[in-house]
Amino acid sequence: MADLNLSRSKIYDGDVVLSYTGEYRRALTLQEKCAFQLGPNICRLRPKGRIVSSFYLSTFLNSKIGQTILDKEKTLSAQPTVAMSRIRLIPIPVLSIDFQQRIETLVKSAHAKLAESKSLYAQAEDTLLSELGLKDWQPNISTALNDRTVAERSRSNISIKRFSDFASSGRLDAEYYQSKYDEIEAKIKNLSHKALNEVANIQDSNFNPKAKVTYKYIELANIGSSGEITGCTEDLGENLPSRARRIVHTGNVLVSSIEGSLQSCAIVSKEYDGALCSTGFYVLKAIDMNPESLLILLKSEIMQQLLKKGCSGTILTAISNDEFKRVIIPILPQDAQKQIAELIQTSFALRQESKQLLESAKLAVEREIEGAD
């Protein structure tokens, strides 16, 4: 069994970091050429000597065998935790160096594909914003604040409205009438644009799951930062929460309606065709724009501001159906949409390949350990 140097101090290239609090205890081998300071509930594992590869170690800890050991060691409390003293005693099987190197090759390849996936996603964002003339654009109201006097700053936050404006919007809260929103909308109106409900159908009818049928259920926690669905809950309809009432299909775009989670948008892949999602999402079927372009647009900062403008409520602040429908959307030329779609589709494919490589590495570790018993 390998000997580990366990610490909460700075971490470096090649170290393994392990989250030891909460339901998801995951390990990762760092490949960054700089030092990081550890955050809370994360520890550093550094193999002593050369008998254990860092990549093999993180793969073992993420495997079913490693997760079973960590699960066994957790404390039973509101926030399950594996004590540092118990992590030190985790037995690490030492397999052959050749095998560990094969695992390291798989994991590094997975990380490389993920990095390429993120790069393509960033290119898609850049393509969209450049095409619309919105790259690096910010409302003038938000710039050079440090150079303004107190009086100028106060005036910049004043927006004068007619009574008819209140009547048409149905909103009386000051937040809704911030000048920055007027400037953003004016910018979009100078472009080819339509209301959101003209570029996409909003699928808002409820679906009642059958009690004895197993469904895939997607919630906010399952939405990744690059517009992908990272997983789901699979359970009988009778065990699903009451908010599991939206049925989704391949190509649908999911958009969170909750302020603070508006960035949680994703495209439904074939894997989740027919799944259910939370009523906390709007489910869109694109009409005048392909799903990939709609996704990137809705996740852009300028559109996030307009979605935030539409939010209201007290206990749970969210954007209402009526506000969501009338959000104005800039329309992209077809050639730009095609380019964005190709970039995002390739990005998603690479992300899936990365996931499969990591799964292959974990399975290989599990089989090798079981075969050695």
TORLONU-242138 format. One record per residue (C-alpha): residue in three letters; x, y, z. Coordinates in steps of 0.001 Angstrom, whole numbers, plus 500000, padded with zeros to 6 digits. Layout:
N
ALA/X/Y/Z
...
# end
This chain:
373
MET/500000/500000/500000
ALA/501205/503502/499121
ASP/502300/506098/501657
LEU/500712/509525/501185
ASN/501700/513019/502229
LEU/498415/514623/503303
SER/498180/518373/503696
ARG/495924/521413/503536
SER/498719/523732/502374
LYS/499527/524969/498865
ILE/499144/522582/495956
TYR/501270/522258/492833
ASP/501383/520622/489438
GLY/501000/516839/489871
ASP/499314/516973/493294
VAL/495993/515210/493891
VAL/493200/517212/495527
LEU/490333/515459/497274
SER/486994/516907/498331
TYR/486105/515165/501580
THR/482856/516898/502616
GLY/479363/516418/501175
GLU/477882/513613/499133
TYR/480305/514006/496217
ARG/483845/513067/497233
ARG/485947/513505/494118
ALA/489685/513557/493381
LEU/491589/515429/490690
THR/495222/515508/489599
LEU/496395/519048/488897
GLN/498251/519822/485687
GLU/498646/523575/486087
LYS/502188/524982/486182
CYS/501574/527171/489232
ALA/500738/526970/492923
PHE/497209/527154/494325
GLN/495951/527722/497850
LEU/493545/525056/499035
GLY/489958/526040/499752
PRO/487853/524659/502608
ASN/486894/520962/502695
ILE/489672/520012/500258
CYS/492895/518234/501100
ARG/496090/517569/499154
LEU/497460/514086/498563
ARG/501041/513766/497353
PRO/502394/510223/496822
LYS/505755/509642/498495
GLY/508384/508214/496211
ARG/507561/506957/492722
ILE/505550/503825/493420
VAL/502166/505476/492775
SER/501258/507805/489907
SER/499149/510829/490859
PHE/496851/510106/487906
TYR/496386/506507/488983
LEU/495715/507657/492567
SER/492977/510116/491582
THR/491423/507508/489260
PHE/491407/504918/492060
LEU/489725/507345/494479
ASN/487054/508146/491864
SER/486436/504477/491068
LYS/483636/502454/492670
ILE/486173/500798/494975
GLY/487656/504105/496120
GLN/484229/505716/496524
THR/483002/502741/498557
ILE/485938/503145/500954
LEU/485349/506889/501292
ASP/481619/506339/501770
LYS/482313/503824/504529
GLU/484561/506302/506343
LYS/482174/509266/506260
THR/480549/510601/509424
LEU/476750/510418/509568
SER/475694/514056/509906
ALA/473871/516795/508029
GLN/477053/517307/505997
PRO/478792/513923/505614
THR/482550/514282/506072
VAL/485545/511947/505941
ALA/487907/512899/508766
MET/491475/513754/507791
SER/492709/511106/510213
ARG/490691/508458/508334
ILE/491870/509635/504894
ARG/495453/508958/506034
LEU/494545/505301/506589
ILE/492871/504643/503218
PRO/494577/501588/501653
ILE/495929/502347/498169
PRO/496600/499247/496016
VAL/500015/499490/494337
LEU/499658/498095/490820
SER/502426/497697/488244
ILE/504137/500816/486941
ASP/503254/499851/483358
PHE/499563/499644/484257
GLN/499675/502957/486111
GLN/501306/504610/483100
ARG/498483/503335/480854
ILE/495975/504897/483254
GLU/497953/508134/483263
THR/497893/508209/479447
LEU/494103/507760/479414
VAL/493518/510475/482004
LYS/495861/512966/480320
SER/494117/512336/476997
ALA/490754/512949/478685
HIS/492016/516220/480160
ALA/493385/517319/476764
LYS/490026/516679/475075
LEU/488233/518601/477817
ALA/490606/521549/477383
GLU/489998/521514/473609
SER/486251/521341/474254
LYS/486406/524460/476433
SER/488483/526260/473804
LEU/485904/525550/471082
TYR/483103/526728/473363
ALA/484998/529995/473925
GLN/485407/530346/470120
ALA/481648/529969/469698
GLU/481057/532717/472264
ASP/483562/534965/470505
THR/481961/534292/467104
LEU/478512/535237/468382
LEU/479566/538447/470113
SER/481811/539543/467235
GLU/479054/538951/464691
LEU/476631/541083/466729
GLY/479214/543781/467438
LEU/478850/543100/471159
LYS/482351/541840/471932
ASP/483691/543744/474952
TRP/480647/546050/474762
GLN/479299/547390/478036
PRO/476533/549936/478713
ASN/478117/553409/478968
ILE/476293/553880/482232
SER/478567/551290/483870
THR/481924/552649/482616
ALA/484338/555129/484125
LEU/482456/555308/487417
ASN/485645/556123/489306
ASP/486073/559276/487225
ARG/482642/560650/488075
THR/481590/562878/490924
VAL/479069/561639/493486
ALA/476409/563816/491857
GLU/477179/562400/488403
ARG/476965/558835/489723
SER/473604/559594/491306
ARG/472248/561086/488076
SER/473519/558089/486078
ASN/471262/555824/488121
ILE/468136/557919/487473
SER/465669/556745/484852
ILE/462640/558943/484098
LYS/459517/557079/482997
ARG/455961/558007/482016
PHE/452977/556577/483859
SER/452107/554619/480708
ASP/455422/552763/481045
PHE/454342/551411/484422
ALA/450930/550492/483080
SER/452325/548558/480104
SER/454976/546673/482073
GLY/452952/546048/485219
ARG/456117/546633/487244
LEU/456590/549253/489960
ASP/459977/548142/491342
ALA/462869/550532/490716
GLU/465270/547705/489791
TYR/463272/547031/486612
TYR/463825/550572/485296
GLN/467606/550842/485640
SER/469182/552893/482836
LYS/471582/550078/481919
TYR/468650/547921/480816
ASP/467366/550723/478545
GLU/470808/550991/476968
ILE/471124/547227/476432
GLU/467683/547044/474827
ALA/468457/550048/472620
LYS/471655/548332/471467
ILE/469777/545150/470542
LYS/466988/547084/468807
ASN/469607/548552/466468
LEU/470218/544976/465294
SER/467853/542528/463623
HIS/465803/541247/466558
LYS/462629/539498/467693
ALA/460896/538667/470959
LEU/462020/535380/472518
ASN/458652/533714/471911
GLU/459106/534460/468188
VAL/462451/532656/467921
ALA/461497/529682/470123
ASN/458409/527816/471262
ILE/458170/527667/475052
GLN/457139/524157/476068
ASP/455315/524896/479324
SER/452678/522158/479524
ASN/452936/519855/482538
PHE/453535/516113/482283
ASN/452356/513733/484978
PRO/454856/510875/485389
LYS/453447/507388/485857
ALA/454033/505981/489329
LYS/455693/502692/488297
VAL/457685/503947/485319
THR/461369/504890/485697
TYR/462350/508310/484406
LYS/465515/510347/484048
TYR/465107/513588/486004
ILE/467221/516709/485334
GLU/467532/519492/487917
LEU/469658/522614/488355
ALA/472563/520690/489907
ASN/472847/518664/486665
ILE/473635/521639/484421
GLY/477302/522212/483555
SER/478997/525548/482973
SER/479388/524968/479212
GLY/475759/524231/478434
GLU/475941/520465/478927
ILE/473812/518161/481088
THR/476253/516453/483448
GLY/473955/513748/484824
CYS/470506/513024/486170
THR/468504/511138/488782
GLU/466836/507913/487663
ASP/463840/506840/489724
LEU/460223/505729/489611
GLY/457695/508440/488877
GLU/456160/508024/492322
ASN/459482/508881/493960
LEU/460244/512000/491934
PRO/459619/515472/493421
SER/456441/517328/492498
ARG/458480/519787/490376
ALA/459471/516978/487948
ARG/456769/517970/485462
ARG/458460/519048/482214
ILE/459240/516492/479518
VAL/462208/517321/477263
HIS/463442/516150/473882
THR/466685/516184/471901
GLY/467602/519712/470807
ASN/465522/521502/473434
VAL/467255/524343/475272
LEU/466766/524431/479046
VAL/466941/527830/480739
SER/466752/528301/484501
SER/464060/530767/485582
ILE/465610/531369/489019
GLU/467639/534539/489663
GLY/471113/533516/490751
SER/470956/530461/488457
LEU/470040/532130/485152
GLN/473381/530950/483706
SER/472190/527350/484112
CYS/471275/526716/480460
ALA/471819/523523/478488
ILE/470986/521699/475279
VAL/469223/518347/475658
SER/471317/515604/474036
LYS/470013/512291/472655
GLU/470928/510637/475951
TYR/468194/512636/477706
ASP/465455/512494/475065
GLY/462166/511889/476906
ALA/463621/512805/480301
LEU/461860/515036/482810
CYS/463165/518328/484118
SER/462237/520653/486943
THR/459527/523280/486488
GLY/462296/525691/487502
PHE/463392/525509/483836
TYR/461914/527002/480719
VAL/462017/524421/477915
LEU/462600/525995/474492
LYS/462254/524547/471002
ALA/464225/526823/468676
ILE/462475/528162/465543
ASP/464454/531000/463885
MET/467754/530084/465501
ASN/469528/526767/465954
PRO/469746/525447/469545
GLU/473501/526012/469805
SER/473265/529710/468873
LEU/470292/530209/471188
LEU/472221/528592/474041
ILE/475325/530772/473604
LEU/473203/533883/473231
LEU/471145/533244/476380
LYS/474322/532579/478386
SER/475986/535793/477157
GLU/476366/538615/479664
ILE/474143/541021/477735
MET/471217/538564/477644
GLN/471809/537534/481239
GLN/471275/541174/482197
LEU/467907/541245/480408
LEU/466830/537963/482021
LYS/467790/539409/485393
LYS/465747/542518/484626
GLY/462662/540348/484211
CYS/463034/538665/487606
SER/460602/539496/490395
GLY/459332/537986/493619
THR/460135/537940/497292
ILE/460892/534511/498748
LEU/461921/533043/495372
THR/462985/535598/492753
ALA/462433/534352/489197
ILE/461566/535548/485717
SER/457878/535110/484947
ASN/456543/533491/481795
ASP/455268/536814/480439
GLU/458578/538588/481068
PHE/460506/535685/479569
LYS/458448/535680/476379
ARG/459035/539356/475648
VAL/462805/539411/476162
ILE/464244/540743/472897
ILE/466719/538519/471065
PRO/469218/539662/468388
ILE/469020/537497/465263
LEU/472231/536051/463836
PRO/472908/535491/460111
GLN/472564/531865/459061
ASP/476253/531427/458207
ALA/477257/532599/461707
GLN/474676/530275/463264
LYS/476071/527361/461260
GLN/479618/528142/462424
ILE/478501/528344/466071
ALA/476553/525089/465790
GLU/479607/523259/464411
LEU/481847/524605/467183
ILE/479413/523673/469952
GLN/478653/520236/468529
THR/482375/519460/468296
SER/482886/520865/471798
PHE/480156/518622/473210
ALA/481524/515580/471339
LEU/485000/516166/472791
ARG/483550/516590/476281
GLN/481733/513260/475868
GLU/484923/511568/474646
SER/486748/512948/477687
LYS/484071/511547/479978
GLN/484276/508132/478298
LEU/488082/508034/478632
LEU/487841/508752/482356
GLU/485196/506040/482730
SER/487438/503601/480840
ALA/490317/504440/483183
LYS/488165/503820/486269
LEU/486848/500525/484909
ALA/490378/499390/484081
VAL/491510/500146/487654
GLU/488537/498298/489128
ARG/489125/495235/486948
GLU/492856/495163/487647
ILE/492299/495346/491417
GLU/489550/492700/491343
GLY/491788/490450/489199
ALA/494636/490836/491674
ASP/492523/489649/494633
# end
